[in-house]
Amino acid sequence: MPDLKINKVHDESRQGESYGSFVLDSPTHTKKFYIESYGCQMNFADSEIVASILQDSGFGATRNFEEADLILLNTCSIREKAEQTVRKRLTEFRKLKQGKAGTLIGVLGCMAERLKSKFLEEEKLVDIVVGPDAYRTLPGLIIEAESGQKAVNVLLSREETYADISPIRLNSNGVTAFVSIMRGCNNMCAFCVVPFTRGRERSRDADSIVKECTDLFEQGYREVTLLGQNVDSYYSTNSLSTGSGQGEAPVTFAKLLANVASIDPQLRIRFSTSHPKDITDEVLLTMAKHENICKNIHLPVQSGSTRILQLMNRTYTREWYMAKIERIREIMPDCGISSDIISGFCTETDQDHRDTLALMEFSNYDFSYMFFYSERPGTLAARRYTDDIPEEIKKERLDEIVKLQNRLSRESNKRDIGKTFKVLIEGDSKKSSDDWMGRSSQNKVVVFAKDDLNYRKGDYVMVNVHECTGATLIGKII
């Protein structure tokens, strides 16, 4: 399942729910497109696939939606807030369209299937609606829309992985990149719409993943994040090429990790996201073996109550999850761990809430993405349960969760004072161009002075931490 990321603790991190344009100016094309992406990292990766498809069809990207011939919103259905934001943006774009004849507006991604009738017919906000598995048909749909028809393709696929499409790295820092390794989800978590909006799980051919990562490294990228709704269930029956003309056994996620890590020691590997039930010792031991596989795992718990976990259909207990945390720390004592947490799920009691707080203390998360439950139409929870926790109580419990996580994050960062970390420079700090910003293997943001030293983006440096905030480590190059 995908992970729902709200209320970021990491203020300079890429992770989390993100709203905004992912665009690259391209003056050489006669037509321009503008795209905004909402939600998880998978949506941002999908926008890069869409950009590649559009470029091959004669479109260039623009940062200015007012000059675009095609405006696209890549949407997220995880939270009601995201849907409200998208509807507001579509209303703004419709006003622009009224003053600029010929402009087309389209909705991509997870909201496409569920809200296509409202967007197309009732509210007349869009001209094109395209689901996550139908991006190849976008050029044809644009032609339909230009003729005055409403263009729709929201069909899901059991095969589509876009493995043969080379994504255009939109608004890239040239150092880090996302690489999609699988699509869809077979888990049926009661609160989640993704199995219905992104379809069944299918894994991308392993050779194509290794090739994409190799190409990125040769282009100067120094970190890739392997993406999937549940990366640990990656499984490709198309074995990796050995170079001798004979293949090997089917590829598990652990084997894929090892092969990507073997491209070059200077290429860092991250991945997101893991389902607790699927992350194996084989994966953990592979992480421990390879220095360039980052020691960080995002392991969503959602609730610390076994009863609530069962209602959520998470397929593990509180005790099982705690044992998995212990196993991670046994194999990799320095591993950073983060999580997703929902407050106020159906029937949640004060004791269930206290169980969540206690599990957070036990797990000692470096940071978490935290939000209160909002019922999503079409989910198992919407069909089976009553959303019976008052919003006021949900918010009170969420506030306690956030305050606890803030304390845990500060304490985690304080423990790093005096330590030295290998940091990949990603660019200037948000607050000052006199400072670099990068991340440690544990996915903690590190800010440090440039000090007129001859380093640049993409370099690795050793940084000694001497100070911290609740979200950032502050150090000095040594």
Secondary structure, 3 states (H helix, E strand, C coil): CCCCCCCCCCCCCCCCCEEEECCCCCCCCCEEEEEEEEECHHHHHHHHHHHHHHHHCCEEECCCHHHCCEEEEEECCCCHHHHHHHHHHHHHHHHHHHHCCCCEEEEEECHHHHHHHHHHHHCCCCCEEECCCCHHHHHHHHHHHHCCCCEEECCCCCCCCCCCCCCCCCCCCCCEEEEECEECCCCCCCCCCHHHHCCCCEECCHHHHHHHHHHHHHCCCCEEEEECCCHHHCEECCCCECCCCCECCCEEHHHHHHHHHCCCCCCEEEEECCCCCCCCHHHHHHHHHCCCECCEEECCCECCCHHHHHHHCCCCCHHHHHHHHHHHHHHCCCCEEEEEEEECCCCCCHHHHHHHHHHHHHHCCCEEEEEECCCCCCCHHHHHCCCCCCHHHHHHHHHHHHHHHHHHHHHHHHCCCCCEEEEEEEEECCCCCCEEEEECCCCCEEEEECCCCCCCCCCEEEEEEEEECCCEEEEEEC
